[in-house]
Amino acid sequence: MNPLVWIDQKYDRSPAELLWAESDRWGPLSGKLLSFSYGYGLIFLVMPHSVEGIHQAGIVELPLPAFPNGIMRGRMNPLDGQLYVVGMSAWATSQMMQTGGLYRIRYTGETVRMPVSLRMLEGAIELTFATSLQERTATRADSYEVNTWQLLRSRHYGSERHDMQRLRITDVSLRDSTVRIGLPVWGRPG
């Protein structure tokens, strides 16, 4: 079975645990899937989506500073509804400022400015954001860049990017808090 998303080393060179943020106190991220980065001391939102029975996902980094060590495990506390994560620094992490740590991450009620879901469509990507967007900026094609590449599955730790391409954005539209980014349909000229 393939993973939901192949994360290349630019974003996370050593993913750790996945956790569903099952808490009604986590605002727009309540019920969402999180991925902890041991490699870079980050937390990502995983945005799963299925196309014709094939499960896949995209990721986006939570707007938090990098932790001073790699993040390994996390749990939602049933008493306060917030996320507690633990980490350490050893082999294969870039975050070596502390040997370990226990951290609480809480939703403060402030506006969350990030996508919270992703849909892949024929000829488009839809990103739904946690908050409304300014139409003038959100509908400008030059506000976005879509790149593709291939990763080589092998016994080696990670892969270089192969067949890198920047896709031409054909149009952009906004409905409520969802941006639809039009792209050439693969296999067709564009």
CYANA upper distance limits for C-alpha pairs under 8 A (distance plus 0.5 A):
  3 PRO  CA     56 GLN  CA      8.08
  4 LEU  CA     48 PRO  CA      7.60
  4 LEU  CA     55 HIS  CA      6.46
  4 LEU  CA     56 GLN  CA      4.77
  4 LEU  CA     57 ALA  CA      5.80
  5 VAL  CA     56 GLN  CA      6.30
  5 VAL  CA     57 ALA  CA      5.76
  5 VAL  CA     58 GLY  CA      6.92
  5 VAL  CA     59 ILE  CA      8.49
  7 ILE  CA     11 TYR  CA      7.08
  7 ILE  CA     12 ASP  CA      6.85
  7 ILE  CA     13 ARG  CA      8.27
  8 ASP  CA     12 ASP  CA      6.84
  8 ASP  CA     13 ARG  CA      7.21
  8 ASP  CA    151 LEU  CA      8.06
  8 ASP  CA    158 GLY  CA      7.47
  8 ASP  CA    159 SER  CA      7.83
  9 GLN  CA     13 ARG  CA      4.69
  9 GLN  CA     14 SER  CA      8.32
  9 GLN  CA    158 GLY  CA      6.98
  9 GLN  CA    159 SER  CA      8.18
 12 ASP  CA     37 SER  CA      6.71
 12 ASP  CA     39 GLY  CA      6.43
 12 ASP  CA     40 TYR  CA      6.74
 13 ARG  CA     37 SER  CA      8.42
 13 ARG  CA     39 GLY  CA      5.70
 13 ARG  CA     40 TYR  CA      7.80
 13 ARG  CA    158 GLY  CA      7.88
 14 SER  CA     37 SER  CA      6.71
 14 SER  CA     38 TYR  CA      5.99
 14 SER  CA     39 GLY  CA      4.93
 14 SER  CA     40 TYR  CA      8.19
 14 SER  CA     92 ALA  CA      7.61
 14 SER  CA     93 THR  CA      7.88
 15 PRO  CA     35 SER  CA      7.58
 15 PRO  CA     36 PHE  CA      6.56
 15 PRO  CA     37 SER  CA      5.11
 15 PRO  CA     38 TYR  CA      6.16
 15 PRO  CA     39 GLY  CA      7.07
 16 ALA  CA     35 SER  CA      7.53
 16 ALA  CA     36 PHE  CA      5.79
 16 ALA  CA     37 SER  CA      6.07
 16 ALA  CA     38 TYR  CA      6.11
 16 ALA  CA     71 ILE  CA      7.69
 16 ALA  CA     72 MET  CA      5.79
 16 ALA  CA     73 ARG  CA      7.68
 17 GLU  CA     35 SER  CA      6.52
 17 GLU  CA     36 PHE  CA      6.04
 17 GLU  CA     37 SER  CA      8.41
 17 GLU  CA     72 MET  CA      6.70
 17 GLU  CA     73 ARG  CA      6.26
 17 GLU  CA     74 GLY  CA      8.13
 18 LEU  CA     33 LEU  CA      7.40
 18 LEU  CA     34 LEU  CA      6.06
 18 LEU  CA     35 SER  CA      5.05
 18 LEU  CA     36 PHE  CA      6.91
 19 LEU  CA     33 LEU  CA      6.21
 19 LEU  CA     34 LEU  CA      5.66
 19 LEU  CA     35 SER  CA      7.05
 19 LEU  CA     74 GLY  CA      7.48
 19 LEU  CA     75 ARG  CA      7.86
 20 TRP  CA     31 GLY  CA      6.49
 20 TRP  CA     32 LYS  CA      6.09
 20 TRP  CA     33 LEU  CA      4.90
 20 TRP  CA     34 LEU  CA      6.57
 21 ALA  CA     26 TRP  CA      7.98
 21 ALA  CA     29 LEU  CA      7.47
 21 ALA  CA     30 SER  CA      6.03
 21 ALA  CA     31 GLY  CA      5.44
 21 ALA  CA     32 LYS  CA      5.86
 21 ALA  CA     33 LEU  CA      6.66
 21 ALA  CA     34 LEU  CA      7.37
 21 ALA  CA     76 MET  CA      7.05
 21 ALA  CA     83 LEU  CA      8.17
 22 GLU  CA     30 SER  CA      6.38
 22 GLU  CA     31 GLY  CA      5.23
 22 GLU  CA     32 LYS  CA      7.90
 22 GLU  CA     76 MET  CA      7.34
 23 SER  CA     30 SER  CA      6.00
 23 SER  CA     31 GLY  CA      7.18
 23 SER  CA     76 MET  CA      7.43
 23 SER  CA     78 PRO  CA      8.27
 23 SER  CA     81 GLY  CA      5.84
 23 SER  CA     82 GLN  CA      7.76
 24 ASP  CA     30 SER  CA      6.30
 24 ASP  CA     31 GLY  CA      8.46
 24 ASP  CA     81 GLY  CA      7.50
 25 ARG  CA     30 SER  CA      7.51
 25 ARG  CA     81 GLY  CA      6.00
 25 ARG  CA     82 GLN  CA      7.47
 25 ARG  CA    107 TYR  CA      7.49
 26 TRP  CA     30 SER  CA      5.26
 26 TRP  CA     81 GLY  CA      7.80
 26 TRP  CA     82 GLN  CA      7.50
 26 TRP  CA    106 ARG  CA      7.69
 26 TRP  CA    107 TYR  CA      5.79
 27 GLY  CA    107 TYR  CA      7.15
 27 GLY  CA    109 GLY  CA      7.56
 28 PRO  CA    112 VAL  CA      8.00
 28 PRO  CA    116 VAL  CA      8.07
 28 PRO  CA    130 ALA  CA      6.44
 29 LEU  CA    116 VAL  CA      7.70
 32 LYS  CA     45 LEU  CA      7.69
 32 LYS  CA     46 VAL  CA      7.95
 32 LYS  CA     47 MET  CA      8.28
 33 LEU  CA     45 LEU  CA      6.52
 33 LEU  CA     46 VAL  CA      5.81
 33 LEU  CA     47 MET  CA      7.65
 34 LEU  CA     43 ILE  CA      7.24
 34 LEU  CA     44 PHE  CA      6.09
 34 LEU  CA     45 LEU  CA      5.23
 34 LEU  CA     46 VAL  CA      6.17
 35 SER  CA     43 ILE  CA      6.25
 35 SER  CA     44 PHE  CA      5.55
 35 SER  CA     45 LEU  CA      6.86
 35 SER  CA     46 VAL  CA      7.11
 36 PHE  CA     41 GLY  CA      8.01
 36 PHE  CA     42 LEU  CA      6.74
 36 PHE  CA     43 ILE  CA      5.26
 36 PHE  CA     44 PHE  CA      6.98
 36 PHE  CA     71 ILE  CA      6.22
 36 PHE  CA     72 MET  CA      6.77
 36 PHE  CA     73 ARG  CA      7.59
 36 PHE  CA     74 GLY  CA      8.43
 37 SER  CA     41 GLY  CA      5.69
 37 SER  CA     42 LEU  CA      5.52
 37 SER  CA     43 ILE  CA      6.46
 37 SER  CA     44 PHE  CA      8.20
 37 SER  CA     70 GLY  CA      6.82
 37 SER  CA     71 ILE  CA      5.95
 37 SER  CA     72 MET  CA      7.45
 38 TYR  CA     42 LEU  CA      7.99
 38 TYR  CA     69 ASN  CA      8.08
 38 TYR  CA     70 GLY  CA      4.34
 38 TYR  CA     71 ILE  CA      5.10
 38 TYR  CA     72 MET  CA      6.11
 38 TYR  CA     87 GLY  CA      7.94
 38 TYR  CA     92 ALA  CA      8.37
 38 TYR  CA     93 THR  CA      6.46
 39 GLY  CA     70 GLY  CA      6.27
 39 GLY  CA     71 ILE  CA      8.42
 39 GLY  CA     92 ALA  CA      6.62
 39 GLY  CA     93 THR  CA      4.61
 39 GLY  CA     94 SER  CA      6.29
 39 GLY  CA     95 GLN  CA      7.68
 40 TYR  CA     66 ALA  CA      7.66
 40 TYR  CA     69 ASN  CA      8.31
 40 TYR  CA     70 GLY  CA      6.56
 40 TYR  CA     93 THR  CA      6.67
 40 TYR  CA     94 SER  CA      6.05
 40 TYR  CA     95 GLN  CA      6.43
 41 GLY  CA     66 ALA  CA      5.82
 41 GLY  CA     67 PHE  CA      5.34
 41 GLY  CA     68 PRO  CA      7.28
 41 GLY  CA     69 ASN  CA      6.12
 41 GLY  CA     70 GLY  CA      4.70
 41 GLY  CA     71 ILE  CA      5.67
 41 GLY  CA     93 THR  CA      8.29
 41 GLY  CA     94 SER  CA      8.29
 41 GLY  CA     95 GLN  CA      6.59
 42 LEU  CA     61 GLU  CA      7.67
 42 LEU  CA     62 LEU  CA      8.15
 42 LEU  CA     64 LEU  CA      8.19
 42 LEU  CA     65 PRO  CA      8.20
 42 LEU  CA     66 ALA  CA      5.83
 42 LEU  CA     67 PHE  CA      6.96
 42 LEU  CA     70 GLY  CA      8.10
 42 LEU  CA     71 ILE  CA      7.39
 43 ILE  CA     61 GLU  CA      6.57
 43 ILE  CA     62 LEU  CA      6.29
 43 ILE  CA     64 LEU  CA      8.40
 43 ILE  CA     71 ILE  CA      8.39
 44 PHE  CA     59 ILE  CA      6.63
 44 PHE  CA     60 VAL  CA      5.92
 44 PHE  CA     61 GLU  CA      4.79
 44 PHE  CA     62 LEU  CA      5.91
 45 LEU  CA     59 ILE  CA      6.03
 45 LEU  CA     60 VAL  CA      5.83
 45 LEU  CA     61 GLU  CA      6.70
 45 LEU  CA     62 LEU  CA      6.92
 45 LEU  CA    116 VAL  CA      7.98
 46 VAL  CA     57 ALA  CA      6.97
 46 VAL  CA     58 GLY  CA      6.44
 46 VAL  CA     59 ILE  CA      5.10
 46 VAL  CA     60 VAL  CA      7.32
 47 MET  CA     57 ALA  CA      5.70
 47 MET  CA     58 GLY  CA      5.70
 47 MET  CA     59 ILE  CA      6.45
 47 MET  CA    116 VAL  CA      7.22
 47 MET  CA    117 SER  CA      5.67
 47 MET  CA    118 LEU  CA      6.29
 48 PRO  CA     55 HIS  CA      7.62
 48 PRO  CA     56 GLN  CA      6.26
 48 PRO  CA     57 ALA  CA      4.58
 48 PRO  CA     58 GLY  CA      7.13
 48 PRO  CA    117 SER  CA      8.02
 48 PRO  CA    118 LEU  CA      7.65
 49 HIS  CA     55 HIS  CA      6.45
 49 HIS  CA     56 GLN  CA      5.95
 49 HIS  CA     57 ALA  CA      6.06
 49 HIS  CA    118 LEU  CA      7.25
 49 HIS  CA    119 ARG  CA      6.58
 49 HIS  CA    120 MET  CA      8.04
 50 SER  CA     54 ILE  CA      5.79
 50 SER  CA     55 HIS  CA      4.84
 50 SER  CA     56 GLN  CA      6.43
 51 VAL  CA     55 HIS  CA      7.09
 51 VAL  CA     56 GLN  CA      8.26
 51 VAL  CA    120 MET  CA      7.82
 57 ALA  CA    118 LEU  CA      8.07
 58 GLY  CA    118 LEU  CA      7.40
 60 VAL  CA    114 MET  CA      8.47
 60 VAL  CA    115 PRO  CA      8.01
 62 LEU  CA    114 MET  CA      8.43
 67 PHE  CA     71 ILE  CA      7.91
 67 PHE  CA     95 GLN  CA      7.72
 68 PRO  CA     95 GLN  CA      5.93
 68 PRO  CA     96 MET  CA      6.92
 68 PRO  CA     97 MET  CA      5.49
 68 PRO  CA     98 GLN  CA      6.14
 69 ASN  CA     87 GLY  CA      6.39
 69 ASN  CA     88 MET  CA      5.76
 69 ASN  CA     89 SER  CA      5.66
 69 ASN  CA     93 THR  CA      7.96
 69 ASN  CA     94 SER  CA      8.26
 69 ASN  CA     95 GLN  CA      4.88
 69 ASN  CA     96 MET  CA      5.96
 69 ASN  CA     97 MET  CA      6.74
 69 ASN  CA     98 GLN  CA      6.21
 69 ASN  CA     99 THR  CA      7.18
 69 ASN  CA    100 GLY  CA      6.69
 69 ASN  CA    101 GLY  CA      7.77
 70 GLY  CA     87 GLY  CA      5.68
 70 GLY  CA     88 MET  CA      5.89
 70 GLY  CA     89 SER  CA      6.30
 70 GLY  CA     93 THR  CA      6.35
 70 GLY  CA     94 SER  CA      7.99
 70 GLY  CA     95 GLN  CA      6.16
 70 GLY  CA     96 MET  CA      8.31
 71 ILE  CA     85 VAL  CA      7.34
 71 ILE  CA     86 VAL  CA      6.39
 71 ILE  CA     87 GLY  CA      4.59
 71 ILE  CA     88 MET  CA      7.19
 72 MET  CA     85 VAL  CA      7.85
 72 MET  CA     86 VAL  CA      6.46
 72 MET  CA     87 GLY  CA      5.50
 72 MET  CA     88 MET  CA      7.81
 73 ARG  CA     85 VAL  CA      6.07
 73 ARG  CA     86 VAL  CA      6.00
 73 ARG  CA     87 GLY  CA      7.43
 74 GLY  CA     83 LEU  CA      7.22
 74 GLY  CA     84 TYR  CA      5.97
 74 GLY  CA     85 VAL  CA      4.56
 74 GLY  CA     86 VAL  CA      6.85
 75 ARG  CA     83 LEU  CA      6.23
 75 ARG  CA     84 TYR  CA      5.97
 75 ARG  CA     85 VAL  CA      7.05
 76 MET  CA     81 GLY  CA      6.56
 76 MET  CA     82 GLN  CA      5.96
 76 MET  CA     83 LEU  CA      4.99
 76 MET  CA     84 TYR  CA      6.80
 77 ASN  CA     81 GLY  CA      5.64
 77 ASN  CA     82 GLN  CA      6.04
 77 ASN  CA     83 LEU  CA      6.76
 77 ASN  CA     84 TYR  CA      7.50
 78 PRO  CA     82 GLN  CA      8.28
 82 GLN  CA    104 ARG  CA      7.49
 82 GLN  CA    105 ILE  CA      6.83
 82 GLN  CA    106 ARG  CA      5.67
 82 GLN  CA    107 TYR  CA      7.86
 83 LEU  CA    104 ARG  CA      6.21
 83 LEU  CA    105 ILE  CA      5.63
 83 LEU  CA    106 ARG  CA      6.83
 84 TYR  CA    102 LEU  CA      7.52
 84 TYR  CA    103 TYR  CA      6.01
 84 TYR  CA    104 ARG  CA      4.97
 84 TYR  CA    105 ILE  CA      6.71
 85 VAL  CA    102 LEU  CA      6.29
 85 VAL  CA    103 TYR  CA      5.78
 85 VAL  CA    104 ARG  CA      7.03
 85 VAL  CA    105 ILE  CA      8.33
 86 VAL  CA    100 GLY  CA      7.89
 86 VAL  CA    101 GLY  CA      6.12
 86 VAL  CA    102 LEU  CA      5.01
 86 VAL  CA    103 TYR  CA      6.86
 87 GLY  CA    100 GLY  CA      5.81
 87 GLY  CA    101 GLY  CA      5.87
 87 GLY  CA    102 LEU  CA      7.20
 88 MET  CA     98 GLN  CA      7.83
 88 MET  CA     99 THR  CA      5.78
 88 MET  CA    100 GLY  CA      4.34
 88 MET  CA    101 GLY  CA      6.91
 89 SER  CA     93 THR  CA      6.89
 89 SER  CA     95 GLN  CA      7.03
 89 SER  CA     96 MET  CA      5.85
 89 SER  CA     97 MET  CA      8.42
 89 SER  CA     98 GLN  CA      7.14
 89 SER  CA     99 THR  CA      5.33
 89 SER  CA    100 GLY  CA      6.59
 90 ALA  CA     96 MET  CA      8.06
 90 ALA  CA     99 THR  CA      7.98
111 THR  CA    130 ALA  CA      8.48
111 THR  CA    131 THR  CA      7.51
112 VAL  CA    130 ALA  CA      6.45
112 VAL  CA    131 THR  CA      7.17
113 ARG  CA    129 PHE  CA      7.58
113 ARG  CA    130 ALA  CA      6.82
113 ARG  CA    131 THR  CA      6.88
114 MET  CA    129 PHE  CA      6.08
114 MET  CA    130 ALA  CA      6.60
114 MET  CA    131 THR  CA      8.32
115 PRO  CA    127 LEU  CA      6.52
115 PRO  CA    128 THR  CA      5.94
115 PRO  CA    129 PHE  CA      4.45
115 PRO  CA    130 ALA  CA      6.56
116 VAL  CA    127 LEU  CA      7.99
116 VAL  CA    128 THR  CA      6.39
116 VAL  CA    129 PHE  CA      5.93
116 VAL  CA    130 ALA  CA      6.42
117 SER  CA    127 LEU  CA      6.37
117 SER  CA    128 THR  CA      5.73
117 SER  CA    129 PHE  CA      7.62
118 LEU  CA    125 ILE  CA      7.73
118 LEU  CA    126 GLU  CA      6.19
118 LEU  CA    127 LEU  CA      5.30
118 LEU  CA    128 THR  CA      6.99
119 ARG  CA    125 ILE  CA      6.34
119 ARG  CA    126 GLU  CA      5.52
119 ARG  CA    127 LEU  CA      7.15
120 MET  CA    124 ALA  CA      6.87
120 MET  CA    125 ILE  CA      5.31
120 MET  CA    126 GLU  CA      6.98
121 LEU  CA    125 ILE  CA      6.38
121 LEU  CA    126 GLU  CA      8.08
122 GLU  CA    185 VAL  CA      6.83
123 GLY  CA    182 GLY  CA      6.28
123 GLY  CA    183 LEU  CA      5.42
123 GLY  CA    184 PRO  CA      6.04
123 GLY  CA    185 VAL  CA      5.08
123 GLY  CA    186 TRP  CA      8.12
124 ALA  CA    180 ARG  CA      6.94
124 ALA  CA    181 ILE  CA      5.84
124 ALA  CA    182 GLY  CA      4.80
124 ALA  CA    183 LEU  CA      5.70
124 ALA  CA    184 PRO  CA      8.39
125 ILE  CA    180 ARG  CA      6.25
125 ILE  CA    181 ILE  CA      5.71
125 ILE  CA    182 GLY  CA      7.17
125 ILE  CA    183 LEU  CA      8.16
126 GLU  CA    178 THR  CA      7.01
126 GLU  CA    179 VAL  CA      6.05
126 GLU  CA    180 ARG  CA      4.91
126 GLU  CA    181 ILE  CA      6.75
127 LEU  CA    178 THR  CA      6.01
127 LEU  CA    179 VAL  CA      5.78
127 LEU  CA    180 ARG  CA      7.10
128 THR  CA    177 SER  CA      6.15
128 THR  CA    178 THR  CA      4.61
128 THR  CA    179 VAL  CA      6.83
129 PHE  CA    133 LEU  CA      8.37
129 PHE  CA    177 SER  CA      5.92
129 PHE  CA    178 THR  CA      6.70
130 ALA  CA    177 SER  CA      7.75
131 THR  CA    177 SER  CA      6.69
132 SER  CA    176 ASP  CA      7.02
132 SER  CA    177 SER  CA      5.18
133 LEU  CA    137 THR  CA      8.40
133 LEU  CA    138 ALA  CA      6.80
133 LEU  CA    177 SER  CA      6.63
134 GLN  CA    138 ALA  CA      6.35
135 GLU  CA    139 THR  CA      6.29
135 GLU  CA    174 LEU  CA      7.30
136 ARG  CA    140 ARG  CA      7.28
137 THR  CA    143 SER  CA      7.30
138 ALA  CA    143 SER  CA      7.42
138 ALA  CA    172 VAL  CA      8.36
138 ALA  CA    173 SER  CA      8.27
138 ALA  CA    174 LEU  CA      7.40
138 ALA  CA    179 VAL  CA      7.58
139 THR  CA    143 SER  CA      8.28
139 THR  CA    172 VAL  CA      5.60
139 THR  CA    173 SER  CA      5.90
139 THR  CA    174 LEU  CA      6.79
139 THR  CA    179 VAL  CA      8.11
140 ARG  CA    144 TYR  CA      8.31
140 ARG  CA    172 VAL  CA      7.11
141 ALA  CA    169 ILE  CA      6.88
141 ALA  CA    170 THR  CA      8.41
141 ALA  CA    171 ASP  CA      7.05
141 ALA  CA    172 VAL  CA      6.50
141 ALA  CA    181 ILE  CA      8.49
145 GLU  CA    166 ARG  CA      7.96
145 GLU  CA    167 LEU  CA      8.20
145 GLU  CA    169 ILE  CA      8.33
146 VAL  CA    166 ARG  CA      6.40
146 VAL  CA    167 LEU  CA      6.04
146 VAL  CA    168 ARG  CA      8.15
146 VAL  CA    169 ILE  CA      8.13
147 ASN  CA    164 MET  CA      7.57
147 ASN  CA    165 GLN  CA      6.08
147 ASN  CA    166 ARG  CA      4.85
147 ASN  CA    167 LEU  CA      6.39
148 THR  CA    163 ASP  CA      8.34
148 THR  CA    164 MET  CA      6.13
148 THR  CA    165 GLN  CA      5.76
148 THR  CA    166 ARG  CA      6.92
148 THR  CA    167 LEU  CA      7.93
149 TRP  CA    161 ARG  CA      6.34
149 TRP  CA    162 HIS  CA      6.10
149 TRP  CA    163 ASP  CA      5.84
149 TRP  CA    164 MET  CA      4.80
149 TRP  CA    165 GLN  CA      6.89
150 GLN  CA    161 ARG  CA      6.27
150 GLN  CA    162 HIS  CA      5.42
150 GLN  CA    163 ASP  CA      6.51
150 GLN  CA    164 MET  CA      7.61
151 LEU  CA    159 SER  CA      6.17
151 LEU  CA    160 GLU  CA      7.01
151 LEU  CA    161 ARG  CA      6.02
151 LEU  CA    162 HIS  CA      6.72
152 LEU  CA    159 SER  CA      6.09
152 LEU  CA    160 GLU  CA      7.86
152 LEU  CA    161 ARG  CA      8.37
152 LEU  CA    162 HIS  CA      8.24
153 ARG  CA    158 GLY  CA      8.49
153 ARG  CA    159 SER  CA      7.81
154 SER  CA    159 SER  CA      8.47
167 LEU  CA    183 LEU  CA      7.40
167 LEU  CA    184 PRO  CA      7.99
168 ARG  CA    183 LEU  CA      6.78
168 ARG  CA    184 PRO  CA      7.41
168 ARG  CA    190 GLY  CA      8.10
169 ILE  CA    181 ILE  CA      7.28
169 ILE  CA    182 GLY  CA      6.19
169 ILE  CA    183 LEU  CA      5.51
169 ILE  CA    184 PRO  CA      7.87
170 THR  CA    181 ILE  CA      8.10
170 THR  CA    182 GLY  CA      5.51
170 THR  CA    183 LEU  CA      5.85
170 THR  CA    184 PRO  CA      7.30
171 ASP  CA    181 ILE  CA      6.61
171 ASP  CA    182 GLY  CA      5.34
171 ASP  CA    183 LEU  CA      7.93
172 VAL  CA    179 VAL  CA      7.47
172 VAL  CA    180 ARG  CA      6.11
172 VAL  CA    181 ILE  CA      5.20
172 VAL  CA    182 GLY  CA      6.45
173 SER  CA    179 VAL  CA      6.28
173 SER  CA    180 ARG  CA      5.73
173 SER  CA    181 ILE  CA      7.31
174 LEU  CA    178 THR  CA      6.23
174 LEU  CA    179 VAL  CA      5.14
174 LEU  CA    180 ARG  CA      6.84
175 ARG  CA    179 VAL  CA      7.11
184 PRO  CA    188 ARG  CA      7.58
184 PRO  CA    189 PRO  CA      7.81
184 PRO  CA    190 GLY  CA      5.70
185 VAL  CA    189 PRO  CA      8.30
185 VAL  CA    190 GLY  CA      7.99
